[in-house]
């Protein structure tokens, strides 16, 4: 690819509304361009990166026996209504209607529709387990799109769905996807950790997120410094010290607190810390108003409102339901080992949900079991955001000069620079080296532009291709070319006649490269 014909130009400065380092570099390096708030276009360099990310995901899904398919972006309203998600997802989804008034939703996710297909295609337990996946655009009406591709209104996601005959099968499929995700992100160059998470709009009881720890992330993760406990704050719990025996506590006595209406005021009036008090919050839920009693130094964690106790008798058990609905903070005790919890920021690049029969029972999606009865599919879903993964790679792989792409996802393997490109001998030797490298299946971005050395080197650092090769009048006097890895400060001179072979050997030695020619 000649850089002189590349669609997309580098920028010396990022737009003022680019708030994270990754967003700034993505725009400056001509990876993507905004079309409107939360809507981005991949430019050719970024499209090549996104394709490689997709291919890594594809290869790891295929490795565990998943089959690729594709479902539509536009989805009919009826299945959403059957599961109750037409109403529950209303604030964050795009809807439309056709000329006959039939309602549709721009796909938020595809659980409903893959279950309808499974209902049609899988008749017997002999066809289970089954895993299918697709790459498809999603639409989410984010109120505040932010941070480039980290939170947008349209994005491509890889969705995988598993179908099993029973809970034991689901656990096996869930573990297979968990392993595939760990390998996928490692191949991309992302240090993603698995954390417990809230199931949210997906339903079910078990979910994990794959989080990349970075200060630009909007999620907060509780991480134990002593054991492997990790959880999104929406799911995190803490170990609470045992309470004193009620017999050791005096009977309640009234304390005059006229005009004292806040925990802060009580602290001042009584000289006690906030943790010494209880406070009652009234929260409006879909089932009405509930009262929640919390320690005075804690805040309510709204995602935990999905847990209740049944068969509670006021006065016999205690005066209400006892559930964990408060927040977790830095320094709290780990619920597993009692160790200290730290709070880190992260970007969620993938998630997995084990929802069991949550959708199959609602959609009457069943199969013929071995005993002759019809039973609901036991399933899970597994998502990876492609654009979010690309930007997270940039957020975690850059320096003050630009992006430093991991070789597995770089738009090209080699950035070849001709200095000056107007010199006939330099141009001829450069084009001959490009041709030799491409015969070795090395991907080359050839900077043939009539620009100064400073501009070309600055653009090479900004774009961040792993290897920079310079063919110049100076190096050709010694019958050599210069090779410099993007991630290193030093360069070396290679004999011109051996350069193509030496460079190709380096590229072949890189681990985790996707097989782009075998799609």
CORUR-V627562 format. One record per backbone hydrogen bond with DSSP energy under -0.5 kcal/mol. CO is the residue of the C=O (numbers start at 1). NH is the residue of the N-H. Records with the same first field share a line. If there is no record, write none. Layout:
CO->NH + NH
This chain:
1->446
2->5
3->6
6->8
7->44
15->18
17->19
20->24
21->25
22->26
23->27
24->28
25->29
26->31 + 32
27->30
28->11
30->46
31->43
33->41
36->35 + 39
38->153 + 154
39->35 + 36
41->33 + 43
43->47
44->48
45->49
46->50
47->51
48->52
49->53
50->54
51->55
52->56
53->57
54->58
55->59
56->60
57->61
58->62
59->63
60->64
61->64 + 66
62->65
67->133
73->75 + 107
75->105
76->80
77->81
78->82
79->83
80->84 + 85 + 86
84->88
85->89
87->90
89->92
90->93
92->141
94->106
96->104
98->101
102->98
103->77
104->96
105->75
107->139
109->108
110->114
111->115
112->116
113->117
114->118
115->119
116->120
117->121
118->122
121->123
123->368
124->127
125->128
130->163
131->67
132->161
133->69
134->136 + 159
136->157
138->155
140->142
146->151
147->150
148->151
151->146
153->140
155->138
156->386 + 387
157->136 + 159
158->384
159->134
160->382
161->132
162->380
163->129 + 130
164->378
166->170
167->171
168->172
169->173
170->174
171->175
172->176
173->177
174->178
175->179
176->180
177->181
178->182
179->183
180->184
181->185
182->186
183->187
184->188
185->189 + 190
186->189
190->192
191->213
193->211
195->209
196->232
199->202
200->203
206->354
207->197
208->352
209->195 + 211
210->349 + 350
211->193 + 213
212->347
214->217
219->346
220->233
221->223 + 344
222->231
223->342
229->224
230->196
231->222
232->235 + 236
237->335
238->240
245->248
246->249
257->260
259->261
262->266
263->267
264->268
265->269
266->270
267->271 + 272
273->276
274->277
277->296
279->294
281->283 + 292
283->285 + 290
285->288
288->285
290->283
292->281 + 294
294->279
295->298
299->327
300->302
301->304
302->305
303->306
304->307
312->314
313->316 + 317
318->320
321->323
323->325
325->301
329->332
332->341
333->239
334->338
339->334
340->225
341->331
342->223 + 344
344->221
345->214
346->219
347->212 + 349
349->385
350->210
351->383
352->208
353->355 + 381
354->205 + 206
355->358
356->379
357->361
359->363
360->365
364->366
365->377
367->369 + 375
368->125
369->372
373->369 + 375
375->367
377->379
378->164
379->355 + 356
380->162
381->353
382->160
383->351
384->158 + 386
385->389
386->390
387->391
388->392
389->393
390->394
391->395
392->396
393->397
394->397
397->404
399->402
402->399
406->409 + 410
408->514
412->466
413->467
414->416 + 445
415->417 + 469
416->447
417->419 + 471
418->421
419->473
420->423
423->427
424->428
425->429
426->430
427->431
428->432
429->433
430->434
431->435
432->436
433->437
434->438
435->439
436->440
437->440 + 442
438->441
443->413 + 414
444->446
445->416 + 447
446->3 + 448
447->418
449->451
452->456
453->457
454->458
455->459
456->460
457->461
458->462
459->463
460->464 + 465
462->403
464->405
466->486
467->415 + 469
468->484
469->417 + 471
470->472 + 482
471->419
472->476
473->477
474->478
475->478 + 480
476->479
479->496
481->494
482->470
483->492
484->468
485->488
492->483
494->481
495->498 + 499
496->499
498->502
499->503
500->504
501->505
502->506
503->507
504->508
505->509
507->510
510->513
514->516
515->518
